Amino acid sequence: MLNGSGKFIVRSAWEILRITEVKKEIFDNIWVKGVPFKVSFFLWRVLKKRLPIGEELIKMRVVDNVRCCCCNEGAHETFQHLFLTCPATMRVWETFIAATGNQIHFLQLVVTIKKWWKVDSPAKLISLYKSIPAFILWHVWRRRNATRHGESMNFSNLIFEINRSLYNLARTRYPWLKYLPKQWPLIVQFLEVYTPLISHKVVAWEKPQRDTFKCSCDGLSKGNPGPSTIGFCIRDWEGNLRYAEARKLTESTSLIAEAGAIKVGMEFCFNNGMTPVVVETNSLIMKKVLDGVSEVPWSISLEIQNIKCLMEKGQISMKHIYREGNQLVDYFTNLVVHFVGTLISNSLQELPGEGKNIILLDKNRTANIRIQKCQNSNYGFQDTTTNIYNNIS
Ligand SMILES: [Zn+2]
């Protein structure tokens, strides 16, 4: 029970004592992120044959004979028949596989499900393909129950219910897509050719004008709300560090931390004669709030009042900068959030190596590349078809 270093650890003892089973691939694929628990759990019940289906009721001698109520073939209600070979069910399987451009030979239920999980698919479709067997079985079962209780659900409705579940899953998985086709064959086509467009921008820290200071501010919240840090650093017109400070806050949100950082940074500049000063924040919300473009969130109304008071005294201006150009203070806040205490530095020499490097790179106007995904494009995809499921009656 000793580990490689000759020490006793509970984990090594647990590994010896616990009884392990060989991992079953089949159960690894049942749980797909975004699929409702009841649907995944239903698939598990089918695979474990734990359903009050005719086949099982006969085995338990509850009844002598149960015929499938979803077709006129007079077949026994077995897992294999209801969930695979019943004519309507078979058409459902075929309809959904046809849209993917793949082929499966539907011979045995468990084999069919396993094949679905292994269908070759582009990355964006993996989870959707994996979830299809669960959705098909779930809706076939709902249809069977409705029919058994005297209601009806025709074939088209069955298809549309499964389609809706898949669309909802795609929406949950890719909430940033502004456009997403609603029908399964088009969803497949759309996500097959999905390539996010990337844009880039060159961002560099700029020295302020002569005789002006620059105060870079940043607020950080791990968890939002969670442990937070505020930081600011002041550099002169030559890019030399004059003062830096970062300290922890109690549990807070990103917005409160951003506002706190600006307020504390401004106060320091004002009280220590480091004016005129350009105060920089990478929080676009804060910039908009201070410009009067956005409403003041109630959680920071007091800070905003204080900041505006300081700004009214003059010699302070606000500027927005991308995070890539605000690396020094970002480095300070990240450093402090992982340690207890405060970081105060009056000169370059007192800083850790990484901080010194950032200052030197900023002085030389070394550019950082800001990369952004364009999420609103539909990438030239054309939704041309209205009657996409052929031959549905
Ligand atoms: Zn049937």
Boltz pocket constraint, residues with backbone or C-beta under 6 A from the ligand:
constraints:
  - pocket:
      binder: B
      contacts: [[A, 68], [A, 69], [A, 70], [A, 71], [A, 72], [A, 73], [A, 75], [A, 81], [A, 82], [A, 85], [A, 86], [A, 87]]
      max_distance: 6.0
